[in-house]
């Protein structure tokens, strides 16, 4: 995933040690941690990009960050409600199924 984050510009390409291993500075390690936490919370890549931009902008308003977070919470709530409706429909339709499953499978 780190190479992907580099390729989409979420983190700069790392320097390489003589051994060929990537060498990240502490700032990049913090960015990677931020990206991981944001992904774990379900933020999409564009939201993460915007949050990183705001994080890097010391003159930004906290209201901008709060707006993105609240929009994300609202989207999660909608998804949860849709999942709950689907669960209830599936559960309700299961009670209307009549008939029996065959006890043995016929051979052709």
C-alpha positions in Angstrom: 0.0 0.0 0.0 2.8 2.4 0.7 3.9 2.4 -3.0 0.3 3.1 -3.9 0.2 6.0 -1.5 3.4 7.3 -3.2 1.9 6.8 -6.7 -1.2 8.8 -5.9 0.7 11.6 -4.1 -0.5 11.0 -0.6 3.2 10.7 0.5 6.3 11.7 -1.3 8.5 9.0 -2.8 10.9 7.9 -0.1 14.7 8.2 -0.4 16.5 4.9 -0.8 19.3 3.6 1.4 22.3 2.0 -0.2 20.6 -1.3 0.6 17.7 -0.3 -1.6 15.2 -0.1 1.3 13.0 3.0 1.6 14.1 5.6 4.1 11.2 7.6 5.5 11.6 10.7 7.6 9.5 11.0 10.8 7.1 13.4 9.1 6.3 10.8 6.4 5.9 8.1 9.1 3.3 10.3 10.8 1.5 10.8 7.5 1.4 7.1 7.0 -0.1 6.6 10.4 -2.7 9.2 9.7 -3.6 7.6 6.4 -3.9 4.2 8.1 -6.2 5.6 10.8 -8.3 7.4 8.3 -8.6 4.3 6.2 -9.6 2.3 9.3 -12.3 4.9 9.9 -13.6 4.4 6.4 -12.5 7.7 4.8 -12.0 7.4 1.0 -8.8 8.4 -0.7 -10.1 11.9 -1.8 -11.2 12.6 1.8 -7.8 11.6 3.1 -6.1 13.7 0.5 -8.2 16.7 1.6 -7.6 16.0 5.3 -3.8 15.7 4.7 -3.9 19.0 2.8 -5.7 20.7 5.7 -3.3 19.0 8.2 -0.4 20.5 6.3 -2.0 24.0 6.2 -1.3 25.6 9.5 -3.5 28.6 8.6 -6.6 26.4 7.9 -9.8 26.6 9.8 -10.7 23.7 12.1 -14.2 24.1 10.8 -13.0 22.7 7.4 -11.8 19.5 9.1 -14.9 19.3 11.2 -17.1 19.6 8.1 -15.3 16.6 6.4 -15.6 14.5 9.5 -19.3 15.3 10.0 -20.1 14.5 6.4 -18.3 11.2 6.8 -20.2 10.4 10.0 -23.5 11.2 8.2 -22.6 8.9 5.3 -21.7 6.1 7.8 -25.0 6.6 9.5 -26.9 6.3 6.2 -25.0 3.1 5.3 -25.8 1.7 8.7 -29.5 2.5 8.4 -29.6 1.0 4.9 -27.9 -2.2 6.2 -30.4 -2.4 9.1 -33.3 -2.1 6.7 -31.9 -4.8 4.5 -31.3 -7.0 7.5 -34.9 -6.5 8.6 -36.3 -7.3 5.1 -34.2 -10.4 4.8 -35.3 -11.6 8.3 -38.9 -10.9 7.5 -38.9 -12.7 4.2 -37.3 -15.7 5.8 -40.4 -16.1 7.9 -42.6 -16.3 4.8 -40.8 -19.1 3.1 -43.0 -22.2 3.0 -42.2 -25.7 2.0 -39.5 -28.1 2.9 -36.0 -28.6 1.7 -35.6 -32.1 0.1 -34.0 -34.5 2.4 -32.1 -36.1 -0.4 -30.9 -34.8 -3.7 -32.4 -36.7 -6.7 -29.8 -38.2 -9.1 -30.3 -37.7 -12.8 
